[in-house]
Amino acid sequence: MATEPRLIHCDPEIMGGTPVFVGTRVPVKTLFQHLAAGDPLEVFLDDFPTVSREQAVATLTQANELLVAHAHPAWRVRAAGIAPLIAGPHRANDS
């Protein structure tokens, strides 16, 4: 059985132990900060060329999978029920 390559590395000798992308000194949190600020992935990749697109996408995919896997089941059901109301043309308080 093949193991997935490590995406993130923590070493006290590299950036004081801050989680970084493997093979770089780029903190993983910078990816999330760029995206939270509204920057497209391309801007992050241009700013940090030592991080590959594959590393960034795999990290985002893994983060998404972990969040979904650890979401409370009741929240997932509520979120599924609310989503059509948010996305639909009419909202409950528009009447």
C-alpha positions in Angstrom: 0.0 0.0 0.0 1.5 3.3 -1.1 1.6 6.2 1.4 0.7 9.7 0.5 3.6 12.1 0.4 3.9 14.5 3.3 2.7 17.9 2.6 3.5 19.7 5.8 6.5 19.6 8.0 7.2 20.9 11.5 10.8 21.2 12.7 12.0 23.4 15.6 15.0 24.3 13.4 12.8 25.6 10.5 10.8 28.7 11.2 10.7 27.9 14.9 8.5 24.8 14.4 5.8 26.6 12.4 4.1 24.1 10.0 5.7 24.7 6.5 5.2 23.1 3.1 7.7 20.2 2.8 10.9 21.3 1.1 10.3 25.0 1.8 10.4 27.6 4.5 6.9 28.8 3.6 4.4 28.6 6.4 1.2 26.8 5.5 -0.9 29.6 7.1 0.3 32.0 4.4 -1.8 30.0 1.9 -4.9 30.4 4.0 -4.1 34.1 4.7 -3.8 34.8 0.9 -7.1 33.0 0.2 -8.9 34.7 3.1 -7.7 38.0 1.7 -9.4 37.2 -1.6 -6.2 36.4 -3.5 -6.5 33.7 -6.1 -4.2 30.7 -5.8 -2.1 32.1 -8.6 -1.1 35.1 -6.5 0.1 32.8 -3.7 2.0 30.6 -6.1 3.7 33.7 -7.7 4.6 35.0 -4.2 6.0 31.7 -3.1 7.5 29.9 -6.1 9.0 27.2 -3.9 5.5 25.8 -3.2 4.2 23.8 -6.1 0.6 24.0 -7.3 0.2 20.3 -6.4 1.3 21.0 -2.8 -1.1 23.9 -2.4 -4.1 22.1 -4.0 -3.3 18.9 -2.0 -3.1 20.9 1.2 -6.5 22.6 0.5 -8.1 19.2 -0.4 -6.8 17.6 2.8 -8.0 20.6 4.9 -11.4 20.3 3.3 -11.6 16.6 3.9 -10.6 17.0 7.6 -13.1 19.8 8.2 -16.0 17.8 6.6 -15.0 14.6 8.4 -15.0 16.4 11.8 -18.1 18.5 11.3 -20.9 17.7 13.7 -23.5 15.6 12.0 -26.4 17.9 13.1 -24.5 20.9 11.6 -24.1 19.1 8.3 -27.8 18.4 8.1 -28.7 22.0 9.1 -26.2 23.4 6.6 -27.7 21.2 3.8 -31.2 22.5 4.7 -30.1 26.1 4.8 -28.0 26.1 1.7 -31.0 26.2 -0.7 -32.5 29.1 1.2 -29.3 31.1 0.9 -28.6 30.3 -2.7 -32.2 30.6 -3.8 -33.8 33.7 -5.3 -36.1 34.2 -2.3 -35.0 34.5 1.3 -37.3 34.0 4.3 -37.1 37.6 5.4 -37.8 39.1 1.9 -41.6 38.8 2.2 
